Amino acid sequence: MPGPRVIDPNKLIAARGIRSRAQIAQASNGKIREQDIYNYEKGKNLPRPERVPHLLAALGVTYEQITSEIEFTT
């Protein structure tokens, strides 16, 4: 059974590419901090739903490009 989609830290890192976390934070117009991006990439936190559109816009990607589906096992 397919599960929910969540931000995949590896895909997030790949989407950021050679840009610094500071550059992405700046591109989000202050909606996301550099420390937030670090935490997302390390898998420590997930972005709040209201911040996801700002993250996507700053990275120039779609939700599907930086998320993975979680499978539940029983």
All heavy atoms as TSV, in Angstrom:
chain	resi	resn	atom	element	x	y	z
A	1	MET	N	N	0.847	-1.181	0.000
A	1	MET	CA	C	0.000	0.000	0.000
A	1	MET	C	C	0.891	1.242	0.000
A	1	MET	O	O	1.777	1.366	0.834
A	1	MET	CB	C	-0.893	-0.024	1.239
A	1	MET	CG	C	-1.609	1.286	1.475
A	1	MET	SD	S	-2.523	1.263	3.014
A	1	MET	CE	C	-4.142	1.474	2.380
A	2	PRO	N	N	0.663	2.163	-0.939
A	2	PRO	CA	C	1.490	3.363	-0.975
A	2	PRO	C	C	1.236	4.252	0.240
A	2	PRO	O	O	0.112	4.372	0.715
A	2	PRO	CB	C	1.066	4.072	-2.254
A	2	PRO	CG	C	-0.055	3.308	-2.828
A	2	PRO	CD	C	-0.290	2.099	-2.005
A	3	GLY	N	N	2.305	4.836	0.715
A	3	GLY	CA	C	2.206	5.717	1.863
A	3	GLY	C	C	2.349	7.166	1.451
A	3	GLY	O	O	2.371	7.489	0.266
A	4	PRO	N	N	2.462	8.032	2.415
A	4	PRO	CA	C	2.590	9.464	2.115
A	4	PRO	C	C	3.951	9.788	1.511
A	4	PRO	O	O	4.906	9.027	1.637
A	4	PRO	CB	C	2.434	10.116	3.491
A	4	PRO	CG	C	2.871	9.065	4.450
A	4	PRO	CD	C	2.474	7.757	3.833
A	5	ARG	N	N	4.024	10.934	0.860
A	5	ARG	CA	C	5.287	11.422	0.305
A	5	ARG	C	C	5.902	12.383	1.320
A	5	ARG	O	O	5.199	13.204	1.898
A	5	ARG	CB	C	5.065	12.127	-1.025
A	5	ARG	CG	C	4.557	11.168	-2.106
A	5	ARG	CD	C	4.579	11.802	-3.466
A	5	ARG	NE	N	5.938	11.959	-3.961
A	5	ARG	CZ	C	6.632	11.037	-4.612
A	5	ARG	NH1	N	6.103	9.852	-4.834
A	5	ARG	NH2	N	7.848	11.273	-5.046
A	6	VAL	N	N	7.204	12.257	1.515
A	6	VAL	CA	C	7.931	13.150	2.417
A	6	VAL	C	C	9.210	13.625	1.725
A	6	VAL	O	O	9.704	12.981	0.800
A	6	VAL	CB	C	8.292	12.476	3.763
A	6	VAL	CG1	C	7.040	12.117	4.547
A	6	VAL	CG2	C	9.156	11.267	3.556
A	7	ILE	N	N	9.725	14.751	2.214
A	7	ILE	CA	C	10.964	15.293	1.672
A	7	ILE	C	C	12.083	14.270	1.881
A	7	ILE	O	O	12.291	13.786	2.990
A	7	ILE	CB	C	11.336	16.616	2.373
A	7	ILE	CG1	C	10.227	17.658	2.220
A	7	ILE	CG2	C	12.678	17.141	1.863
A	7	ILE	CD1	C	10.038	18.223	0.846
A	8	ASP	N	N	12.771	13.951	0.802
A	8	ASP	CA	C	13.884	13.007	0.837
A	8	ASP	C	C	15.176	13.822	0.948
A	8	ASP	O	O	15.499	14.595	0.046
A	8	ASP	CB	C	13.877	12.179	-0.448
A	8	ASP	CG	C	14.952	11.120	-0.485
A	8	ASP	OD1	O	16.098	11.400	-0.079
A	8	ASP	OD2	O	14.656	10.002	-0.949
A	9	PRO	N	N	15.912	13.674	2.054
A	9	PRO	CA	C	17.133	14.471	2.226
A	9	PRO	C	C	18.118	14.352	1.065
A	9	PRO	O	O	18.707	15.354	0.642
A	9	PRO	CB	C	17.745	13.918	3.516
A	9	PRO	CG	C	16.584	13.375	4.278
A	9	PRO	CD	C	15.659	12.826	3.220
A	10	ASN	N	N	18.294	13.167	0.513
A	10	ASN	CA	C	19.229	12.985	-0.601
A	10	ASN	C	C	18.765	13.712	-1.856
A	10	ASN	O	O	19.571	14.300	-2.580
A	10	ASN	CB	C	19.448	11.502	-0.898
A	10	ASN	CG	C	20.165	10.807	0.238
A	10	ASN	OD1	O	21.068	11.366	0.853
A	10	ASN	ND2	N	19.761	9.590	0.531
A	11	LYS	N	N	17.476	13.683	-2.116
A	11	LYS	CA	C	16.936	14.390	-3.273
A	11	LYS	C	C	17.019	15.893	-3.076
A	11	LYS	O	O	17.250	16.649	-4.020
A	11	LYS	CB	C	15.492	13.957	-3.544
A	11	LYS	CG	C	15.383	12.540	-4.072
A	11	LYS	CD	C	13.951	12.196	-4.383
A	11	LYS	CE	C	13.840	10.779	-4.941
A	11	LYS	NZ	N	12.458	10.456	-5.312
A	12	LEU	N	N	16.840	16.334	-1.838
A	12	LEU	CA	C	16.955	17.756	-1.524
A	12	LEU	C	C	18.385	18.240	-1.762
A	12	LEU	O	O	18.607	19.280	-2.385
A	12	LEU	CB	C	16.532	18.005	-0.076
A	12	LEU	CG	C	16.560	19.439	0.417
A	12	LEU	CD1	C	15.664	20.334	-0.424
A	12	LEU	CD2	C	16.137	19.487	1.872
A	13	ILE	N	N	19.347	17.460	-1.313
A	13	ILE	CA	C	20.757	17.805	-1.522
A	13	ILE	C	C	21.068	17.855	-3.016
A	13	ILE	O	O	21.727	18.790	-3.497
A	13	ILE	CB	C	21.678	16.805	-0.787
A	13	ILE	CG1	C	21.530	16.975	0.715
A	13	ILE	CG2	C	23.128	16.980	-1.225
A	13	ILE	CD1	C	22.146	15.850	1.534
A	14	ALA	N	N	20.576	16.880	-3.762
A	14	ALA	CA	C	20.813	16.848	-5.204
A	14	ALA	C	C	20.175	18.053	-5.894
A	14	ALA	O	O	20.770	18.648	-6.803
A	14	ALA	CB	C	20.284	15.547	-5.801
A	15	ALA	N	N	18.990	18.438	-5.460
A	15	ALA	CA	C	18.304	19.586	-6.060
A	15	ALA	C	C	19.037	20.888	-5.763
A	15	ALA	O	O	19.049	21.800	-6.592
A	15	ALA	CB	C	16.868	19.656	-5.553
A	16	ARG	N	N	19.652	20.973	-4.602
A	16	ARG	CA	C	20.403	22.184	-4.247
A	16	ARG	C	C	21.641	22.302	-5.112
A	16	ARG	O	O	22.055	23.393	-5.491
A	16	ARG	CB	C	20.782	22.165	-2.760
A	16	ARG	CG	C	21.526	23.422	-2.332
A	16	ARG	CD	C	21.577	23.562	-0.836
A	16	ARG	NE	N	22.276	22.501	-0.152
A	16	ARG	CZ	C	23.597	22.459	0.051
A	16	ARG	NH1	N	24.380	23.403	-0.413
A	16	ARG	NH2	N	24.136	21.453	0.720
A	17	GLY	N	N	22.229	21.149	-5.460
A	17	GLY	CA	C	23.396	21.149	-6.336
A	17	GLY	C	C	24.564	21.907	-5.742
A	17	GLY	O	O	24.898	21.723	-4.574
A	18	ILE	N	N	25.150	22.790	-6.537
A	18	ILE	CA	C	26.333	23.535	-6.081
A	18	ILE	C	C	25.968	24.825	-5.352
A	18	ILE	O	O	26.840	25.517	-4.846
A	18	ILE	CB	C	27.286	23.851	-7.254
A	18	ILE	CG1	C	26.588	24.742	-8.286
A	18	ILE	CG2	C	27.808	22.567	-7.881
A	18	ILE	CD1	C	27.533	25.313	-9.325
A	19	ARG	N	N	24.679	25.123	-5.288
A	19	ARG	CA	C	24.256	26.337	-4.579
A	19	ARG	C	C	24.396	26.127	-3.076
A	19	ARG	O	O	24.159	25.040	-2.560
A	19	ARG	CB	C	22.814	26.685	-4.924
A	19	ARG	CG	C	22.630	27.037	-6.404
A	19	ARG	CD	C	21.185	27.210	-6.742
A	19	ARG	NE	N	20.548	25.879	-6.758
A	19	ARG	CZ	C	19.276	25.665	-7.006
A	19	ARG	NH1	N	18.473	26.677	-7.251
A	19	ARG	NH2	N	18.781	24.443	-7.007
A	20	SER	N	N	24.762	27.172	-2.392
A	20	SER	CA	C	24.913	27.084	-0.939
A	20	SER	C	C	23.540	27.142	-0.275
A	20	SER	O	O	22.557	27.589	-0.873
A	20	SER	CB	C	25.785	28.223	-0.420
A	20	SER	OG	O	25.091	29.458	-0.530
A	21	ARG	N	N	23.507	26.719	0.961
A	21	ARG	CA	C	22.266	26.823	1.736
A	21	ARG	C	C	21.865	28.286	1.885
A	21	ARG	O	O	20.684	28.617	1.873
A	21	ARG	CB	C	22.442	26.168	3.106
A	21	ARG	CG	C	22.593	24.667	3.030
A	21	ARG	CD	C	22.716	24.043	4.419
A	21	ARG	NE	N	23.082	22.650	4.311
A	21	ARG	CZ	C	24.299	22.173	4.559
A	21	ARG	NH1	N	25.267	22.975	4.968
A	21	ARG	NH2	N	24.548	20.887	4.416
A	22	ALA	N	N	22.862	29.157	2.031
A	22	ALA	CA	C	22.596	30.597	2.155
A	22	ALA	C	C	21.921	31.129	0.892
A	22	ALA	O	O	21.002	31.961	0.981
A	22	ALA	CB	C	23.888	31.351	2.431
A	23	GLN	N	N	22.341	30.650	-0.272
A	23	GLN	CA	C	21.731	31.090	-1.528
A	23	GLN	C	C	20.274	30.644	-1.616
A	23	GLN	O	O	19.415	31.397	-2.072
A	23	GLN	CB	C	22.519	30.554	-2.724
A	23	GLN	CG	C	23.866	31.221	-2.903
A	23	GLN	CD	C	24.702	30.550	-3.977
A	23	GLN	OE1	O	24.819	29.325	-4.010
A	23	GLN	NE2	N	25.280	31.352	-4.854
A	24	ILE	N	N	20.005	29.433	-1.175
A	24	ILE	CA	C	18.625	28.933	-1.199
A	24	ILE	C	C	17.775	29.713	-0.201
A	24	ILE	O	O	16.637	30.082	-0.499
A	24	ILE	CB	C	18.583	27.415	-0.910
A	24	ILE	CG1	C	19.395	26.641	-1.954
A	24	ILE	CG2	C	17.142	26.916	-0.848
A	24	ILE	CD1	C	18.984	26.857	-3.394
A	25	ALA	N	N	18.319	29.964	0.982
A	25	ALA	CA	C	17.584	30.740	1.982
A	25	ALA	C	C	17.264	32.132	1.435
A	25	ALA	O	O	16.143	32.634	1.603
A	25	ALA	CB	C	18.396	30.840	3.269
A	26	GLN	N	N	18.223	32.754	0.769
A	26	GLN	CA	C	18.003	34.076	0.188
A	26	GLN	C	C	16.946	34.011	-0.908
A	26	GLN	O	O	16.094	34.895	-1.005
A	26	GLN	CB	C	19.306	34.635	-0.362
A	26	GLN	CG	C	19.185	36.045	-0.884
A	26	GLN	CD	C	20.513	36.599	-1.368
A	26	GLN	OE1	O	21.509	35.882	-1.461
A	26	GLN	NE2	N	20.530	37.876	-1.677
A	27	ALA	N	N	16.983	32.978	-1.711
A	27	ALA	CA	C	16.007	32.813	-2.798
A	27	ALA	C	C	14.589	32.590	-2.272
A	27	ALA	O	O	13.620	32.822	-2.991
A	27	ALA	CB	C	16.408	31.652	-3.700
A	28	SER	N	N	14.477	32.165	-1.012
A	28	SER	CA	C	13.147	31.953	-0.420
A	28	SER	C	C	12.585	33.245	0.165
A	28	SER	O	O	11.524	33.227	0.796
A	28	SER	CB	C	13.212	30.873	0.670
A	28	SER	OG	O	13.759	31.399	1.868
A	29	ASN	N	N	13.290	34.353	-0.022
A	29	ASN	CA	C	12.857	35.660	0.504
A	29	ASN	C	C	12.672	35.646	2.015
A	29	ASN	O	O	11.730	36.216	2.538
A	29	ASN	CB	C	11.587	36.136	-0.199
A	29	ASN	CG	C	11.816	36.413	-1.656
A	29	ASN	OD1	O	12.856	36.944	-2.044
A	29	ASN	ND2	N	10.864	36.031	-2.486
A	30	GLY	N	N	13.569	34.928	2.687
A	30	GLY	CA	C	13.534	34.909	4.145
A	30	GLY	C	C	12.507	33.979	4.757
A	30	GLY	O	O	12.347	33.956	5.969
A	31	LYS	N	N	11.833	33.207	3.950
A	31	LYS	CA	C	10.813	32.288	4.477
A	31	LYS	C	C	11.436	31.031	5.064
A	31	LYS	O	O	10.820	30.356	5.881
A	31	LYS	CB	C	9.810	31.893	3.385
A	31	LYS	CG	C	9.089	33.055	2.769
A	31	LYS	CD	C	8.178	33.724	3.762
A	31	LYS	CE	C	7.414	34.838	3.088
A	31	LYS	NZ	N	6.576	35.586	3.996
A	32	ILE	N	N	12.657	30.703	4.610
A	32	ILE	CA	C	13.363	29.517	5.100
A	32	ILE	C	C	14.771	29.950	5.478
A	32	ILE	O	O	15.436	30.668	4.732
A	32	ILE	CB	C	13.423	28.414	4.022
A	32	ILE	CG1	C	12.011	28.009	3.612
A	32	ILE	CG2	C	14.196	27.200	4.529
A	32	ILE	CD1	C	11.953	27.105	2.423
A	33	ARG	N	N	15.215	29.525	6.643
A	33	ARG	CA	C	16.556	29.884	7.104
A	33	ARG	C	C	17.572	28.840	6.652
A	33	ARG	O	O	17.232	27.693	6.379
A	33	ARG	CB	C	16.583	29.976	8.634
A	33	ARG	CG	C	15.659	31.033	9.204
A	33	ARG	CD	C	15.605	31.003	10.716
A	33	ARG	NE	N	15.269	29.652	11.176
A	33	ARG	CZ	C	15.819	29.071	12.239
A	33	ARG	NH1	N	16.702	29.685	12.970
A	33	ARG	NH2	N	15.461	27.848	12.584
A	34	GLU	N	N	18.819	29.266	6.608
A	34	GLU	CA	C	19.920	28.374	6.247
A	34	GLU	C	C	19.948	27.160	7.175
A	34	GLU	O	O	20.140	26.031	6.739
A	34	GLU	CB	C	21.223	29.159	6.337
A	34	GLU	CG	C	22.411	28.475	5.766
A	34	GLU	CD	C	23.647	29.361	5.771
A	34	GLU	OE1	O	23.536	30.593	5.825
A	34	GLU	OE2	O	24.741	28.788	5.719
A	35	GLN	N	N	19.733	27.383	8.468
A	35	GLN	CA	C	19.727	26.297	9.452
A	35	GLN	C	C	18.591	25.314	9.180
A	35	GLN	O	O	18.746	24.109	9.361
A	35	GLN	CB	C	19.622	26.855	10.873
A	35	GLN	CG	C	19.680	25.792	11.954
A	35	GLN	CD	C	21.026	25.086	12.015
A	35	GLN	OE1	O	22.070	25.720	11.901
A	35	GLN	NE2	N	21.030	23.787	12.204
A	36	ASP	N	N	17.446	25.823	8.729
A	36	ASP	CA	C	16.323	24.949	8.388
A	36	ASP	C	C	16.723	23.994	7.266
A	36	ASP	O	O	16.447	22.790	7.332
A	36	ASP	CB	C	15.102	25.763	7.936
A	36	ASP	CG	C	14.527	26.635	9.029
A	36	ASP	OD1	O	14.605	26.243	10.212
A	36	ASP	OD2	O	13.999	27.714	8.697
A	37	ILE	N	N	17.365	24.536	6.238
A	37	ILE	CA	C	17.780	23.714	5.092
A	37	ILE	C	C	18.763	22.647	5.558
A	37	ILE	O	O	18.665	21.484	5.162
A	37	ILE	CB	C	18.383	24.598	3.989
A	37	ILE	CG1	C	17.323	25.570	3.471
A	37	ILE	CG2	C	18.920	23.736	2.839
A	37	ILE	CD1	C	17.863	26.712	2.646
A	38	TYR	N	N	19.693	23.027	6.421
A	38	TYR	CA	C	20.648	22.060	6.978
A	38	TYR	C	C	19.896	20.921	7.665
A	38	TYR	O	O	20.184	19.742	7.442
A	38	TYR	CB	C	21.586	22.757	7.967
A	38	TYR	CG	C	22.490	21.808	8.706
A	38	TYR	CD1	C	23.692	21.379	8.145
A	38	TYR	CD2	C	22.143	21.318	9.965
A	38	TYR	CE1	C	24.520	20.493	8.818
A	38	TYR	CE2	C	22.959	20.429	10.637
A	38	TYR	CZ	C	24.144	20.021	10.064
A	38	TYR	OH	O	24.959	19.128	10.730
A	39	ASN	N	N	18.921	21.272	8.501
A	39	ASN	CA	C	18.148	20.259	9.232
A	39	ASN	C	C	17.349	19.366	8.299
A	39	ASN	O	O	17.234	18.162	8.520
A	39	ASN	CB	C	17.229	20.920	10.258
A	39	ASN	CG	C	17.993	21.477	11.434
A	39	ASN	OD1	O	19.092	21.031	11.756
A	39	ASN	ND2	N	17.441	22.488	12.072
A	40	TYR	N	N	16.783	19.929	7.226
A	40	TYR	CA	C	16.045	19.123	6.251
A	40	TYR	C	C	16.992	18.137	5.575
A	40	TYR	O	O	16.660	16.970	5.387
A	40	TYR	CB	C	15.390	19.986	5.177
A	40	TYR	CG	C	14.462	21.074	5.657
A	40	TYR	CD1	C	14.239	22.197	4.873
A	40	TYR	CD2	C	13.811	21.003	6.881
A	40	TYR	CE1	C	13.393	23.211	5.285
A	40	TYR	CE2	C	12.960	22.021	7.303
A	40	TYR	CZ	C	12.755	23.125	6.505
A	40	TYR	OH	O	11.927	24.129	6.908
A	41	GLU	N	N	18.182	18.626	5.194
A	41	GLU	CA	C	19.139	17.772	4.498
A	41	GLU	C	C	19.690	16.667	5.391
A	41	GLU	O	O	20.026	15.587	4.903
A	41	GLU	CB	C	20.298	18.615	3.954
A	41	GLU	CG	C	19.893	19.491	2.798
A	41	GLU	CD	C	21.009	20.342	2.248
A	41	GLU	OE1	O	22.098	20.417	2.867
A	41	GLU	OE2	O	20.810	20.942	1.191
A	42	LYS	N	N	19.788	16.914	6.668
A	42	LYS	CA	C	20.279	15.906	7.610
A	42	LYS	C	C	19.171	14.979	8.091
A	42	LYS	O	O	19.430	14.021	8.818
A	42	LYS	CB	C	20.953	16.574	8.821
A	42	LYS	CG	C	22.183	17.383	8.462
A	42	LYS	CD	C	23.246	16.508	7.852
A	42	LYS	CE	C	24.473	17.309	7.464
A	42	LYS	NZ	N	25.464	16.535	6.754
A	43	GLY	N	N	17.931	15.253	7.697
A	43	GLY	CA	C	16.804	14.427	8.103
A	43	GLY	C	C	16.375	14.662	9.541
A	43	GLY	O	O	15.639	13.856	10.104
A	44	LYS	N	N	16.814	15.777	10.107
A	44	LYS	CA	C	16.456	16.084	11.498
A	44	LYS	C	C	15.037	16.631	11.609
A	44	LYS	O	O	14.386	16.428	12.621
A	44	LYS	CB	C	17.435	17.111	12.078
A	44	LYS	CG	C	18.834	16.580	12.240
A	44	LYS	CD	C	19.740	17.627	12.837
A	44	LYS	CE	C	21.143	17.077	13.025
A	44	LYS	NZ	N	21.985	18.007	13.768
A	45	ASN	N	N	14.613	17.362	10.602
A	45	ASN	CA	C	13.291	17.981	10.594
A	45	ASN	C	C	12.719	17.894	9.196
A	45	ASN	O	O	13.463	17.784	8.219
A	45	ASN	CB	C	13.367	19.467	10.952
A	45	ASN	CG	C	13.796	19.737	12.360
A	45	ASN	OD1	O	14.691	19.094	12.862
A	45	ASN	ND2	N	13.187	20.716	12.983
A	46	LEU	N	N	11.408	18.003	9.105
A	46	LEU	CA	C	10.727	18.176	7.827
A	46	LEU	C	C	10.191	19.599	7.789
A	46	LEU	O	O	9.822	20.149	8.835
A	46	LEU	CB	C	9.560	17.192	7.701
A	46	LEU	CG	C	9.924	15.725	7.543
A	46	LEU	CD1	C	8.667	14.861	7.594
A	46	LEU	CD2	C	10.672	15.500	6.247
A	47	PRO	N	N	10.119	20.198	6.608
A	47	PRO	CA	C	9.580	21.553	6.548
A	47	PRO	C	C	8.101	21.576	6.903
A	47	PRO	O	O	7.373	20.626	6.604
A	47	PRO	CB	C	9.803	21.982	5.101
A	47	PRO	CG	C	10.125	20.757	4.348
A	47	PRO	CD	C	10.568	19.719	5.317
A	48	ARG	N	N	7.702	22.637	7.553
A	48	ARG	CA	C	6.278	22.818	7.828
A	48	ARG	C	C	5.557	22.946	6.487
A	48	ARG	O	O	6.107	23.472	5.520
A	48	ARG	CB	C	6.053	24.085	8.640
A	48	ARG	CG	C	6.629	24.022	10.016
A	48	ARG	CD	C	6.315	25.287	10.762
A	48	ARG	NE	N	7.172	25.393	11.924
A	48	ARG	CZ	C	7.455	26.519	12.534
A	48	ARG	NH1	N	6.948	27.661	12.096
A	48	ARG	NH2	N	8.237	26.526	13.585
A	49	PRO	N	N	4.312	22.486	6.426
A	49	PRO	CA	C	3.580	22.534	5.153
A	49	PRO	C	C	3.546	23.917	4.503
A	49	PRO	O	O	3.653	24.030	3.281
A	49	PRO	CB	C	2.169	22.067	5.527
A	49	PRO	CG	C	2.394	21.182	6.718
A	49	PRO	CD	C	3.539	21.818	7.483
A	50	GLU	N	N	3.442	24.966	5.298
A	50	GLU	CA	C	3.367	26.309	4.721
A	50	GLU	C	C	4.712	26.784	4.151
A	50	GLU	O	O	4.769	27.732	3.373
A	50	GLU	CB	C	2.846	27.329	5.747
A	50	GLU	CG	C	3.742	27.564	6.943
A	50	GLU	CD	C	3.510	26.632	8.131
A	50	GLU	OE1	O	2.802	25.614	7.992
A	50	GLU	OE2	O	4.061	26.933	9.207
A	51	ARG	N	N	5.804	26.103	4.501
A	51	ARG	CA	C	7.122	26.468	3.982
A	51	ARG	C	C	7.502	25.691	2.720
A	51	ARG	O	O	8.406	26.093	1.995
A	51	ARG	CB	C	8.193	26.221	5.044
A	51	ARG	CG	C	8.110	27.195	6.190
A	51	ARG	CD	C	9.266	27.006	7.119
A	51	ARG	NE	N	9.182	27.965	8.213
A	51	ARG	CZ	C	10.004	27.970	9.223
A	51	ARG	NH1	N	10.976	27.075	9.299
A	51	ARG	NH2	N	9.876	28.869	10.180
A	52	VAL	N	N	6.826	24.598	2.457
A	52	VAL	CA	C	7.169	23.753	1.309
A	52	VAL	C	C	7.112	24.530	-0.008
A	52	VAL	O	O	8.049	24.446	-0.813
A	52	VAL	CB	C	6.301	22.482	1.267
A	52	VAL	CG1	C	6.510	21.716	-0.033
A	52	VAL	CG2	C	6.614	21.590	2.468
A	53	PRO	N	N	6.058	25.320	-0.286
A	53	PRO	CA	C	6.044	26.062	-1.557
A	53	PRO	C	C	7.247	27.010	-1.714
A	53	PRO	O	O	7.774	27.171	-2.816
A	53	PRO	CB	C	4.733	26.848	-1.514
A	53	PRO	CG	C	3.870	26.092	-0.559
A	53	PRO	CD	C	4.814	25.510	0.457
A	54	HIS	N	N	7.686	27.611	-0.621
A	54	HIS	CA	C	8.844	28.513	-0.671
A	54	HIS	C	C	10.122	27.729	-0.958
A	54	HIS	O	O	10.979	28.194	-1.717
A	54	HIS	CB	C	8.980	29.293	0.643
A	54	HIS	CG	C	7.774	30.100	0.975
A	54	HIS	ND1	N	7.408	31.221	0.270
A	54	HIS	CD2	C	6.821	29.927	1.925
A	54	HIS	CE1	C	6.290	31.723	0.778
A	54	HIS	NE2	N	5.919	30.947	1.782
A	55	LEU	N	N	10.235	26.557	-0.372
A	55	LEU	CA	C	11.398	25.701	-0.623
A	55	LEU	C	C	11.424	25.257	-2.088
A	55	LEU	O	O	12.463	25.324	-2.747
A	55	LEU	CB	C	11.364	24.480	0.305
A	55	LEU	CG	C	12.508	23.479	0.173
A	55	LEU	CD1	C	13.847	24.138	0.504
A	55	LEU	CD2	C	12.265	22.283	1.091
A	56	LEU	N	N	10.285	24.835	-2.607
A	56	LEU	CA	C	10.200	24.403	-3.999
A	56	LEU	C	C	10.569	25.533	-4.951
A	56	LEU	O	O	11.332	25.338	-5.903
A	56	LEU	CB	C	8.794	23.882	-4.316
A	56	LEU	CG	C	8.325	22.649	-3.545
A	56	LEU	CD1	C	6.877	22.342	-3.890
A	56	LEU	CD2	C	9.221	21.462	-3.799
A	57	ALA	N	N	10.040	26.716	-4.684
A	57	ALA	CA	C	10.324	27.871	-5.548
A	57	ALA	C	C	11.804	28.246	-5.495
A	57	ALA	O	O	12.410	28.535	-6.528
A	57	ALA	CB	C	9.456	29.061	-5.139
A	58	ALA	N	N	12.381	28.225	-4.308
A	58	ALA	CA	C	13.794	28.585	-4.154
A	58	ALA	C	C	14.695	27.590	-4.877
A	58	ALA	O	O	15.734	27.970	-5.432
A	58	ALA	CB	C	14.161	28.668	-2.675
A	59	LEU	N	N	14.303	26.324	-4.878
A	59	LEU	CA	C	15.093	25.289	-5.544
A	59	LEU	C	C	14.758	25.166	-7.031
A	59	LEU	O	O	15.538	24.608	-7.804
A	59	LEU	CB	C	14.860	23.933	-4.873
A	59	LEU	CG	C	15.428	23.774	-3.471
A	59	LEU	CD1	C	14.882	22.516	-2.822
A	59	LEU	CD2	C	16.946	23.755	-3.503
A	60	GLY	N	N	13.573	25.631	-7.422
A	60	GLY	CA	C	13.137	25.507	-8.807
A	60	GLY	C	C	12.780	24.082	-9.186
A	60	GLY	O	O	13.086	23.628	-10.280
A	61	VAL	N	N	12.136	23.371	-8.246
A	61	VAL	CA	C	11.758	21.975	-8.468
A	61	VAL	C	C	10.291	21.765	-8.126
A	61	VAL	O	O	9.651	22.635	-7.547
A	61	VAL	CB	C	12.628	21.004	-7.622
A	61	VAL	CG1	C	14.075	21.083	-8.014
A	61	VAL	CG2	C	12.463	21.281	-6.129
A	62	THR	N	N	9.789	20.581	-8.467
A	62	THR	CA	C	8.432	20.207	-8.092
A	62	THR	C	C	8.484	19.364	-6.814
A	62	THR	O	O	9.542	18.830	-6.456
A	62	THR	CB	C	7.741	19.380	-9.197
A	62	THR	OG1	O	8.437	18.134	-9.342
A	62	THR	CG2	C	7.712	20.129	-10.513
A	63	TYR	N	N	7.346	19.210	-6.205
A	63	TYR	CA	C	7.244	18.403	-4.982
A	63	TYR	C	C	7.698	16.968	-5.239
A	63	TYR	O	O	8.418	16.385	-4.436
A	63	TYR	CB	C	5.793	18.447	-4.481
A	63	TYR	CG	C	5.565	17.757	-3.168
A	63	TYR	CD1	C	6.051	18.292	-1.978
A	63	TYR	CD2	C	4.854	16.560	-3.113
A	63	TYR	CE1	C	5.832	17.661	-0.767
A	63	TYR	CE2	C	4.631	15.924	-1.898
A	63	TYR	CZ	C	5.124	16.486	-0.738
A	63	TYR	OH	O	4.905	15.849	0.461
A	64	GLU	N	N	7.295	16.421	-6.376
A	64	GLU	CA	C	7.634	15.038	-6.705
A	64	GLU	C	C	9.140	14.838	-6.884
A	64	GLU	O	O	9.648	13.744	-6.661
A	64	GLU	CB	C	6.889	14.585	-7.966
A	64	GLU	CG	C	5.406	14.377	-7.755
A	64	GLU	CD	C	4.623	15.690	-7.645
A	64	GLU	OE1	O	5.092	16.745	-8.147
A	64	GLU	OE2	O	3.544	15.660	-7.036
A	65	GLN	N	N	9.840	15.886	-7.293
A	65	GLN	CA	C	11.278	15.772	-7.529
A	65	GLN	C	C	12.098	15.662	-6.249
A	65	GLN	O	O	13.215	15.163	-6.304
A	65	GLN	CB	C	11.782	16.961	-8.356
A	65	GLN	CG	C	11.314	16.919	-9.796
A	65	GLN	CD	C	11.730	18.154	-10.546
A	65	GLN	OE1	O	11.363	19.260	-10.200
A	65	GLN	NE2	N	12.531	17.950	-11.582
A	66	ILE	N	N	11.572	16.144	-5.134
A	66	ILE	CA	C	12.364	16.089	-3.895
A	66	ILE	C	C	11.709	15.256	-2.800
A	66	ILE	O	O	12.120	15.306	-1.650
A	66	ILE	CB	C	12.688	17.506	-3.351
A	66	ILE	CG1	C	11.437	18.264	-2.938
A	66	ILE	CG2	C	13.532	18.286	-4.331
A	66	ILE	CD1	C	11.714	19.497	-2.105
A	67	THR	N	N	10.697	14.480	-3.171
A	67	THR	CA	C	10.031	13.637	-2.184
A	67	THR	C	C	10.134	12.164	-2.574
A	67	THR	O	O	10.376	11.832	-3.718
A	67	THR	CB	C	8.546	14.001	-2.014
A	67	THR	OG1	O	7.882	13.865	-3.269
A	67	THR	CG2	C	8.378	15.420	-1.469
A	68	SER	N	N	9.925	11.334	-1.588
A	68	SER	CA	C	9.846	9.895	-1.792
A	68	SER	C	C	8.634	9.375	-1.037
A	68	SER	O	O	8.225	9.944	-0.029
A	68	SER	CB	C	11.102	9.193	-1.251
A	68	SER	OG	O	12.219	9.520	-2.017
A	69	GLU	N	N	8.105	8.290	-1.549
A	69	GLU	CA	C	6.958	7.673	-0.911
A	69	GLU	C	C	7.424	6.747	0.200
A	69	GLU	O	O	8.389	6.000	0.038
A	69	GLU	CB	C	6.190	6.872	-1.956
A	69	GLU	CG	C	4.786	6.561	-1.572
A	69	GLU	CD	C	4.052	5.962	-2.757
A	69	GLU	OE1	O	4.153	4.732	-2.920
A	69	GLU	OE2	O	3.395	6.702	-3.483
A	70	ILE	N	N	6.759	6.819	1.321
A	70	ILE	CA	C	7.072	5.937	2.443
A	70	ILE	C	C	6.145	4.721	2.349
A	70	ILE	O	O	4.944	4.873	2.179
A	70	ILE	CB	C	6.829	6.630	3.794
A	70	ILE	CG1	C	7.787	7.793	3.954
A	70	ILE	CG2	C	7.016	5.648	4.934
A	70	ILE	CD1	C	7.529	8.583	5.212
A	71	GLU	N	N	6.732	3.552	2.449
A	71	GLU	CA	C	5.926	2.334	2.454
A	71	GLU	C	C	5.743	1.862	3.882
A	71	GLU	O	O	6.677	1.855	4.657
A	71	GLU	CB	C	6.598	1.246	1.623
A	71	GLU	CG	C	6.549	1.505	0.149
A	71	GLU	CD	C	6.983	0.289	-0.635
A	71	GLU	OE1	O	6.729	-0.843	-0.177
A	71	GLU	OE2	O	7.595	0.489	-1.684
A	72	PHE	N	N	4.544	1.475	4.167
A	72	PHE	CA	C	4.239	0.926	5.484
A	72	PHE	C	C	4.206	-0.593	5.374
A	72	PHE	O	O	3.659	-1.140	4.432
A	72	PHE	CB	C	2.885	1.425	5.995
A	72	PHE	CG	C	2.865	2.892	6.296
A	72	PHE	CD1	C	2.225	3.781	5.468
A	72	PHE	CD2	C	3.511	3.380	7.424
A	72	PHE	CE1	C	2.215	5.130	5.753
A	72	PHE	CE2	C	3.508	4.725	7.722
A	72	PHE	CZ	C	2.848	5.609	6.874
A	73	THR	N	N	4.818	-1.242	6.334
A	73	THR	CA	C	4.781	-2.697	6.372
A	73	THR	C	C	3.960	-3.132	7.566
A	73	THR	O	O	3.934	-2.472	8.593
A	73	THR	CB	C	6.188	-3.289	6.454
A	73	THR	OG1	O	6.842	-2.769	7.603
A	73	THR	CG2	C	6.989	-2.945	5.212
A	74	THR	N	N	3.309	-4.251	7.401
A	74	THR	CA	C	2.503	-4.773	8.522
A	74	THR	C	C	3.035	-6.068	9.007
A	74	THR	O	O	3.818	-6.732	8.413
A	74	THR	CB	C	1.039	-4.967	8.093
A	74	THR	OG1	O	1.003	-5.811	6.959
A	74	THR	CG2	C	0.406	-3.641	7.806
